[in-house]
Amino acid sequence: MTVPQKYRGLPIEELISEGYYDPETRTVHVIKGDELHVRSKDWQVEGVLRMLFHVLDPGVAKDPKNLIVYGGTGKAARSWEDFEAIVNTLLTMESDDTMVIQSGQPVAAFKTDLRAPRVVMSNAMLVPKWADWSYFWELEKRGLISFHQMTAGCWAYIGTQGILQGTYETIGAAAERHYGGSLEGRLVVSAGLGNMGGAQPLAIKMLGGTALIADVDRHMIERMINTGYLDAWTDDMDKAIDMAMQARRSRTPTSIGVLANAVDLLERLVKENIVPDILTDQTPAHDPLSYVPQGLSVEQAEQLRTQDPNKYIALAKETMKRHVLLMLELQARGAVTFEYGNNLRKQAYDAGVTNAFKIPGQMEYMRPLFEEGRGPFRWTSLVGDPNDIYKLDDVLLELFGRNQRLARWIVNAHKYVKFQGLPARVVYLGYGERALFGKVVSQMVRRGDLSGPIWFGRDHLDSGSVASPYRETEGMLDGSDAIGDWPILNYALNTAVGATWTCFHHGGGVGIGYAIHAGFGMVVDGTQLAEEKALRVFTVDPGIGVVRHAHAGYPRSLMTARERGVRIPIMDRLEEKSAKVIEEAKAEGRISDFTYQRVKKDLEEYMARKANYRPPFNT
């Protein structure tokens, strides 16, 4: 394409001329193939560039014209000028340079070391006393800060698949606990079909259930139809309910979207006494300016959001209050109900719903995975070859096929998931598994068994990378929900061992003031240095998750640490602590009866195994 005059002679000119970036229409396209564009001719730098372009590709991002990747307003860069500056810097960096990003803006590039990250970033961070949306928005208007969700600003978003397995695992765990492991003949109701919530219908279908999901945005509904995450939709609520009830009766796995506000759908279900088997929600309640109030269309909401944001927020919070009251009513009638980590309960609580937290959070079902350091590990083919992903699916089944849950996911993902942008896969791998898989992949790249380098990363929603008292760290056994040291230590460790890039963020998932979290990107390019760094990253990253949970008193984490060689200097004290905090958590009502019985059983198993363990490292 023709390069506008102002870009001629700049490093980004080549990418514009090749059609990867159109500065006039603000369109970014994913970069594929084996040609390197960065001056350093180093995949450690090229990989960063490709993941940045990937997350902003129209087939991946929610609102790419405004740099928004997902999650309401989660951006890849603060402004288009900053995007261009980031790209120009990447194109001209040397292999031992490190670019520094502050809230989506490149602020410096320093000569560091080949073993150091190529990019370090901190996004949306505020001093705690000032960490709220109103102060954030004030700074944002002045161009000083921007919101980057979790994987948007970390350039690690892989499309709706990124949240799909987490949704699949969470709802699957609920099905195992309450319905014998299958959702066949079961109705699951939720709302939100954005780039995160859009995973719900396919996850429910994979588990054999019927999904009925509301969303106010026709564009997002149609996008989920086009990407294969949703089977059918209608703007007729009666028709949608009839379709869902028929599928439930016939035990047909399917998904139905309805163009409606969540509250309108739940009001109808309550009125007609239709009780879902499972009820949850993935609307953008974390950000009151993204949640659409009842009675407004998307267009009306956009207008009011601009003209009178304070009125908009008041209406949104009133709708959230009604939303949770309806969920509580359906819960009382028998629906298995939980919040999927979007801070809806807290918003309703602040609006006067004093029993909002009678609804549990998603960690009620996901915590056991985190206790083993297991979480949403993901990768992409940086050259854009889907066959590389399929080859790695086979490798996973060969390495970990005894894990029936993992194997079932791989088979389902291979069957149902359509790639967005660079071909990608997400799999919940745990401590030890990530390093083993990473080494095998590195050797495959080196031998030429794959078409090119592989990028690895993960969601910030992981076992040791986040402090979020209303989501990932809700209900910790020892009450350490709000301790913020752990994600900082995670960020420090991944930086210390040389991840290709490292990210520290604020507010993802639940909003400003409610979470801090860390992420990374690691390019495995077949070189010995990249392999050494990757194996360390893939060890310390889940390792600190095991440690975090061991220090909170989880017996399963103590077992994982002992059996897989995680060095914990005060292991003897943690063994004593575990028995104590389990009883305290139960007495204080911070954990459910089910969780209490589960961790008690884990502690008994740990004590039975203890005699066979070698002495811990501290003795």
Secondary structure, DSSP 4 states (H G I P E B T S, - for coil): -PPPGGGTTSTTHHHHHTTSEETTTTEE----SS---STT--HHHHHHHHHHHHHHSTTT-SBGGGTEEETTTEESSSSHHHHHHHHHHHHH--TTEEEEEETTEEEEEEE--TTS-SEEEEES---GGG-SHHHHHHHHHTTS----TTTTTTT---STHHHHHHHHHHHHHHHHHHHTT--TT-EEEEE--STTTTHHHHHHHHTT-EEEEEES-HHHHHHHHHTTS--EEES-HHHHHHHHHHHHHHT--EEEEEES-HHHHHHHHHHTT---SEE---S-TTSTTTSPPTT--HHHHHHHHHH-HHHHHHHHHHHHHHHHHHHHHHHHTT-EE-B-SSSHHHHHHHTT-TTGGGS-BTHHHHHHHHHTT-EEEEEEETT--HHHHHHHHHHHHHHHTT-HHHHHHHHHHHHHPPP-SS-EEEEEE-TTHHHHHHHHHHHHHHHTSSSS-EEEEE-S-SSSSEE-TTTTTTT-TTS-TT--HHHHHHHHHHHHTT-SEEEEEESTTT-TTS-EEEEEEEEE-S-HHHHHHHHHHHHHHHHHHHHHHHHTT-HHHHHHHHHHT---TTHHHHHHHHHHHHHHHHHTT-S-HHHHHHHHHHHHHHHHHHTTSPPPTT-
